[in-house]
């Protein structure tokens, strides 16, 4: 055990320097970025389905919020009420897109512990 007027007694153990803490933090950030990239790819590969109007209109959206399928049953088509069909299509797409967005946010929050990382560009 040694003595230093500046540091007092020490047992010879090395303290973590600021540079070492910074390297550890950078490593943790890199790991978190990789986890977020993996989670994003997983969600983007997932398909989200929403059905409206008692199942007469169904929309499928991937995690990128791109419409991948739209199914309209014949009974939904009423030439005298095109607006209703339009509303059903919009509702189905919006709901499937909302599900995709919610899944992405949930995965990112799970990784970040709920910290808003948007200011860091993540």
VEXNUKE-916414 format. One record per atom (N, C-alpha, C): atom name; z, x, y. Coordinates in Angstrom, 3 decimals. Each point is the difference from the previous one (the first is absolute). Last residue first. Example, Ala and Ser with C-alpha at 12.3 -4.5 7.8 and 13.67 -1.06 7.14 Angstrom:
2
PT  volo        pz        px        py
PT     N     7.080    12.850    -2.250
PT    CA     0.060     0.820     1.190
PT     C     0.730    -0.770     1.090
PT     N    -0.070     0.290    -5.720
PT    CA     0.000    -0.890     1.190
PT     C     0.000     0.900     1.200
//
This chain:
122
PT  volo        pz        px        py
PT     N   -33.108   -30.876     8.900
PT    CA     0.058    -0.248    -1.448
PT     C    -0.120    -1.473    -0.292
PT     N     0.369     2.501     4.344
PT    CA    -1.357    -0.060    -0.520
PT     C    -0.037    -0.228    -1.507
PT     N     3.848     0.039     3.049
PT    CA    -0.320     1.309    -0.546
PT     C    -1.415     0.043    -0.571
PT     N     1.917    -3.966     1.760
PT    CA    -0.031     0.940     1.118
PT     C    -0.307     1.425    -0.452
PT     N     0.573    -3.531    -3.165
PT    CA    -1.276    -0.116     0.705
PT     C    -0.084     0.968     1.174
PT     N     3.634    -0.983    -3.333
PT    CA    -0.652     1.299     0.065
PT     C    -1.316    -0.049     0.773
PT     N     4.945    -2.734    -0.713
PT    CA    -1.349    -0.201     0.530
PT     C    -0.652     1.362     0.198
PT     N     3.852    -1.263    -3.703
PT    CA    -0.224     0.682     1.274
PT     C    -1.441    -0.237     0.431
PT     N     2.021    -1.440    -4.218
PT    CA    -0.040    -0.960     1.097
PT     C    -0.200     0.633     1.361
PT     N    -0.040     2.370    -4.223
PT    CA     1.349    -0.497     0.237
PT     C     0.062    -0.953     1.174
PT     N    -3.919     2.209    -2.076
PT    CA     0.550     0.542     1.244
PT     C     1.432    -0.450     0.258
PT     N    -2.436    -1.497    -3.894
PT    CA    -0.088     1.461     0.027
PT     C     0.718     0.572     1.214
PT     N    -0.320    -4.676    -0.510
PT    CA     0.776     0.514    -1.123
PT     C     0.016     1.527     0.008
PT     N    -2.695    -2.278     3.121
PT    CA     1.422    -0.082     0.354
PT     C     0.886     0.543    -1.110
PT     N    -4.629    -0.340    -0.819
PT    CA     0.254     1.053     0.992
PT     C     1.473     0.008     0.418
PT     N    -1.461    -3.415    -2.943
PT    CA    -0.066     1.320    -0.648
PT     C     0.331     1.122     0.974
PT     N    -0.297    -4.391     1.727
PT    CA     1.131     0.112    -0.907
PT     C     0.046     1.368    -0.670
PT     N    -3.709    -1.123     2.691
PT    CA     1.195     0.236     0.808
PT     C     1.226     0.206    -0.878
PT     N    -4.000    -1.215    -2.151
PT    CA    -0.108     1.346     0.571
PT     C     1.254     0.339     0.799
PT     N    -0.370    -4.360    -1.703
PT    CA     0.191     0.963    -1.098
PT     C    -0.041     1.426     0.528
PT     N    -1.008    -3.469     3.006
PT    CA     1.422    -0.020    -0.343
PT     C     0.308     1.009    -1.112
PT     N    -4.504    -0.700     1.180
PT    CA     0.714     0.677     1.075
PT     C     1.493     0.105    -0.305
PT     N    -2.667    -2.494    -2.934
PT    CA    -0.351     1.417    -0.091
PT     C     0.763     0.806     1.048
PT     N     0.417    -4.676     0.119
PT    CA     0.666     0.533    -1.186
PT     C    -0.257     1.507    -0.140
PT     N    -2.288    -2.302     3.374
PT    CA     1.418     0.109     0.345
PT     C     0.784     0.595    -1.169
PT     N    -4.503    -1.069    -0.718
PT    CA     0.119     1.179     0.858
PT     C     1.457     0.241     0.408
PT     N    -1.013    -3.900    -2.367
PT    CA    -0.173     1.154    -0.890
PT     C     0.143     1.304     0.791
PT     N     0.088    -3.965     2.500
PT    CA     1.176     0.097    -0.861
PT     C    -0.097     1.194    -0.939
PT     N    -3.706    -1.019     2.795
PT    CA     1.149     0.453     0.786
PT     C     1.240     0.183    -0.866
PT     N    -3.853    -1.846    -1.993
PT    CA    -0.204     1.412     0.327
PT     C     1.194     0.548     0.775
PT     N     0.003    -4.600    -0.965
PT    CA     0.118     0.766    -1.240
PT     C    -0.140     1.500     0.278
PT     N    -0.662    -3.001     3.602
PT    CA     1.398     0.011    -0.441
PT     C     0.195     0.859    -1.246
PT     N    -4.402    -0.753     1.595
PT    CA     0.751     0.866     0.913
PT     C     1.456     0.116    -0.445
PT     N    -2.671    -3.019    -2.346
PT    CA    -0.450     1.375    -0.253
PT     C     0.789     0.979     0.868
PT     N     0.735    -4.588     0.725
PT    CA     0.542     0.417    -1.297
PT     C    -0.372     1.451    -0.319
PT     N    -1.843    -2.000     3.856
PT    CA     1.437     0.225     0.172
PT     C     0.643     0.488    -1.298
PT     N    -4.513    -1.322    -0.127
PT    CA     0.147     1.223     0.781
PT     C     1.475     0.368     0.173
PT     N    -0.991    -4.092    -2.012
PT    CA    -0.325     1.102    -0.895
PT     C     0.160     1.338     0.723
PT     N     0.478    -3.868     2.564
PT    CA     1.122     0.104    -0.942
PT     C    -0.232     1.168    -0.952
PT     N    -3.450    -1.141     2.999
PT    CA     1.118     0.670     0.674
PT     C     1.198     0.180    -0.921
PT     N    -3.842    -2.502    -1.313
PT    CA    -0.190     1.449    -0.137
PT     C     1.173     0.760     0.629
PT     N    -1.139    -4.988    -1.339
PT    CA     1.216     0.639     0.515
PT     C    -0.062     1.515    -0.242
PT     N    -3.420    -3.114    -1.391
PT    CA     0.467    -0.710     1.191
PT     C     1.244     0.648     0.614
PT     N    -2.063     1.533    -4.094
PT    CA    -0.932     0.220     1.117
PT     C     0.447    -0.678     1.295
PT     N     2.940     1.967    -4.015
PT    CA    -0.283    -1.334     0.512
PT     C    -0.909     0.189     1.214
PT     N     2.395     3.025    -4.171
PT    CA    -1.183    -0.079     0.861
PT     C    -0.285    -1.458     0.343
PT     N     3.424     1.480    -3.021
PT    CA     0.391     0.394     1.355
PT     C    -1.153    -0.178     0.985
PT     N    -0.388    -0.688    -4.776
PT    CA     0.678    -1.133     0.647
PT     C     0.475     0.324     1.420
PT     N    -2.083     3.375    -2.855
PT    CA    -0.931    -1.016     0.538
PT     C     0.696    -1.154     0.719
PT     N     2.317     4.840    -0.089
PT    CA    -0.327    -1.008    -1.011
PT     C    -0.860    -1.085     0.634
PT     N     0.618     5.306     1.239
PT    CA     0.085    -1.345     0.583
PT     C    -0.421    -0.981    -1.082
PT     N     1.558     5.546     0.735
PT    CA    -0.396    -1.060    -0.923
PT     C     0.221    -1.346     0.687
PT     N    -0.473     5.650     0.994
PT    CA     0.293    -1.296     0.603
PT     C    -0.535    -1.067    -0.938
PT     N     1.210     5.787     0.314
PT    CA    -0.525    -1.189    -0.675
PT     C     0.424    -1.250     0.762
PT     N     0.877     4.392     1.645
PT    CA    -0.746     0.417    -1.192
PT     C    -0.587    -1.178    -0.752
PT     N     1.869     1.628     5.217
PT    CA    -0.206    -1.144    -0.878
PT     C    -0.863     0.463    -1.175
PT     N     3.375     3.221     2.759
PT    CA    -1.420    -0.355    -0.099
PT     C    -0.116    -1.163    -0.973
PT     N     3.989     2.734     1.320
PT    CA    -0.222    -1.277     0.666
PT     C    -1.480    -0.337     0.112
PT     N     2.263     3.579    -2.415
PT    CA    -0.630     0.424     1.255
PT     C    -0.295    -1.199     0.882
PT     N     1.737    -0.528    -4.391
PT    CA     1.023     0.559     0.875
PT     C    -0.534     0.547     1.301
PT     N    -2.820    -3.913    -2.335
PT    CA     0.634     1.212    -0.508
PT     C     1.001     0.522     1.021
PT     N    -1.593    -5.206    -1.099
PT    CA    -0.070     1.068     0.983
PT     C     0.636     1.233    -0.618
PT     N    -1.920    -5.399    -1.143
PT    CA     0.584     1.228    -0.526
PT     C    -0.270     1.102     1.009
PT     N     0.191    -5.813    -0.133
PT    CA    -0.507     1.254     0.558
PT     C     0.742     1.158    -0.647
PT     N    -1.178    -5.671    -0.716
PT    CA     0.792     1.165    -0.379
PT     C    -0.663     1.244     0.572
PT     N     0.040    -5.841     0.042
PT    CA    -0.525     1.220     0.615
PT     C     0.949     1.135    -0.357
PT     N     0.894    -4.192    -1.789
PT    CA    -1.446    -0.170     0.139
PT     C    -0.669     1.201     0.667
PT     N     4.867    -1.013    -1.041
PT    CA    -0.765     0.858    -0.890
PT     C    -1.505    -0.126     0.129
PT     N     3.331    -2.297     2.721
PT    CA     0.200    -0.422    -1.386
PT     C    -0.858     0.796    -0.979
PT     N     0.013     1.122     4.610
PT    CA    -0.636    -1.304    -0.215
PT     C     0.144    -0.469    -1.427
PT     N     0.348     5.200     0.443
PT    CA     0.399    -1.057     0.929
PT     C    -0.711    -1.301    -0.359
PT     N     1.364     5.461    -1.787
PT    CA    -0.682    -1.242    -0.299
PT     C     0.529    -1.077     0.947
PT     N    -0.244     5.787    -0.688
PT    CA     0.614    -1.161     0.630
PT     C    -0.878    -1.209    -0.281
PT     N     0.891     5.567    -1.680
PT    CA    -0.705    -1.274    -0.121
PT     C     0.794    -1.098     0.699
PT     N    -0.755     5.795    -0.455
PT    CA     0.900    -1.077     0.395
PT     C    -0.802    -1.291     0.054
PT     N    -0.279     5.327    -2.315
PT    CA    -0.705    -1.186     0.487
PT     C     1.016    -1.106     0.255
PT     N     0.101     5.790    -0.093
PT    CA     0.536    -1.276    -0.480
PT     C    -0.789    -1.152     0.613
PT     N    -0.523     4.689     1.110
PT    CA    -0.681    -0.318    -1.264
PT     C     0.444    -1.350    -0.569
PT     N     1.987     1.823     3.940
PT    CA    -1.416    -0.250     0.296
PT     C    -0.782    -0.376    -1.249
PT     N     4.546     1.316    -0.406
PT    CA    -0.108    -1.332     0.604
PT     C    -1.464    -0.337     0.277
PT     N     0.874     4.306    -1.635
PT    CA     0.367    -1.004    -1.008
PT     C    -0.157    -1.414     0.550
PT     N    -0.619     3.657     2.892
PT    CA    -1.117    -0.095    -0.945
PT     C     0.275    -1.066    -1.053
PT     N     3.465     0.977     3.006
PT    CA    -1.105    -0.663     0.692
PT     C    -1.187    -0.182    -0.934
PT     N     3.672     2.460    -1.559
PT    CA     0.324    -1.424     0.083
PT     C    -1.128    -0.773     0.673
PT     N    -0.371     4.700    -0.169
PT    CA    -0.096    -0.570    -1.345
PT     C     0.246    -1.503     0.016
PT     N     0.617     2.335     4.012
PT    CA    -1.422     0.006    -0.354
PT     C    -0.205    -0.630    -1.368
PT     N     4.394     0.666     1.419
PT    CA    -0.623    -1.078     0.763
PT     C    -1.492    -0.097    -0.315
PT     N     2.455     3.520    -1.901
PT    CA     0.448    -1.271    -0.579
PT     C    -0.674    -1.168     0.710
PT     N    -0.749     4.244     1.772
PT    CA    -0.694    -0.148    -1.284
PT     C     0.380    -1.316    -0.670
PT     N     2.227     1.142     3.968
PT    CA    -1.401    -0.307     0.285
PT     C    -0.778    -0.201    -1.296
PT     N     4.425     1.452    -0.356
PT    CA    -0.055    -1.404     0.415
PT     C    -1.440    -0.406     0.302
PT     N     0.788     4.501    -0.991
PT    CA     0.229    -0.818    -1.200
PT     C    -0.105    -1.479     0.346
PT     N    -0.212     3.036     3.550
PT    CA    -1.218     0.102    -0.814
PT     C     0.126    -0.845    -1.265
PT     N     3.793     0.363     2.721
PT    CA    -1.025    -0.811     0.669
PT     C    -1.295     0.018    -0.808
PT     N     3.489     2.765    -1.452
PT    CA     0.332    -1.415    -0.221
PT     C    -1.049    -0.912     0.623
PT     N    -0.411     4.588     0.800
PT    CA    -0.275    -0.287    -1.411
PT     C     0.286    -1.463    -0.305
PT     N     1.091     1.588     4.244
PT    CA    -1.457    -0.083    -0.141
PT     C    -0.378    -0.320    -1.438
PT     N     4.524     0.790     0.892
PT    CA    -0.423    -1.269     0.602
PT     C    -1.507    -0.181    -0.144
PT     N     1.831     4.086    -1.382
PT    CA     0.429    -1.071    -0.905
PT     C    -0.464    -1.354     0.516
PT     N    -0.749     3.706     2.740
PT    CA    -0.876     0.056    -1.172
PT     C     0.359    -1.101    -0.995
PT     N     2.778     0.508     3.734
PT    CA    -1.308    -0.505     0.418
PT     C    -0.967     0.001    -1.177
PT     N     4.208     1.916    -0.650
PT    CA     0.123    -1.467     0.134
PT     C    -1.340    -0.611     0.384
PT     N     0.239     4.664    -0.122
PT    CA     0.051    -0.542    -1.363
PT     C     0.118    -1.520     0.033
PT     N     0.169     2.270     4.088
PT    CA    -1.349     0.099    -0.562
PT     C    -0.035    -0.577    -1.418
PT     N     4.133     0.359     2.213
PT    CA    -0.821    -1.054     0.592
PT     C    -1.400    -0.003    -0.577
PT     N     3.726     1.994    -3.190
PT    CA    -0.447     0.253     1.370
PT     C    -0.823    -1.187     0.508
PT     N     4.106     0.487    -3.738
PT    CA    -1.382    -0.434     0.174
PT     C    -0.370     0.195     1.467
PT     N     3.680     3.151    -2.411
PT    CA    -0.131    -1.319     0.609
PT     C    -1.480    -0.313     0.162
PT     N     2.569     3.292    -3.668
PT    CA    -0.978    -0.111     1.071
PT     C    -0.005    -1.433     0.532
PT     N     4.174     2.940    -2.321
PT    CA    -1.053    -0.990    -0.250
PT     C    -0.896    -0.105     1.228
PT     N     4.040     2.751    -0.442
PT    CA    -1.263     0.628    -0.350
PT     C    -1.121    -0.994    -0.251
PT     N     4.437    -1.043     1.509
PT    CA     0.069     0.405    -1.394
PT     C    -1.299     0.649    -0.454
PT     N     2.644    -0.213     4.990
PT    CA    -1.019    -0.641    -0.816
PT     C     0.086     0.555    -1.403
PT     N     2.853    -0.374     5.169
PT    CA    -0.091     0.445    -1.391
PT     C    -1.150    -0.708    -0.694
PT     N    -0.655     0.357     5.148
PT    CA     1.249    -0.150    -0.753
PT     C    -0.173     0.541    -1.405
PT     N    -3.231     0.037     3.793
PT    CA    -0.123    -1.032    -1.032
PT     C     1.284    -0.240    -0.774
PT     N    -0.354     3.204     3.689
PT    CA    -0.826    -1.123     0.427
PT     C     0.032    -1.145    -1.014
PT     N     2.170     4.145    -0.834
PT    CA     0.658    -0.630     1.152
PT     C    -0.751    -1.246     0.451
PT     N     0.039     1.661    -5.056
PT    CA    -0.775     0.256     1.196
PT     C     0.691    -0.719     1.144
PT     N     0.871     1.643    -5.547
PT    CA     0.461    -0.619     1.238
PT     C    -0.918     0.400     1.133
PT     N    -0.144    -0.544    -5.868
PT    CA    -0.118     0.791     1.208
PT     C     0.502    -0.766     1.206
PT     N     0.441     0.264    -5.756
PT    CA     0.000    -0.857     1.163
PT     C     0.000     0.901     1.223
//
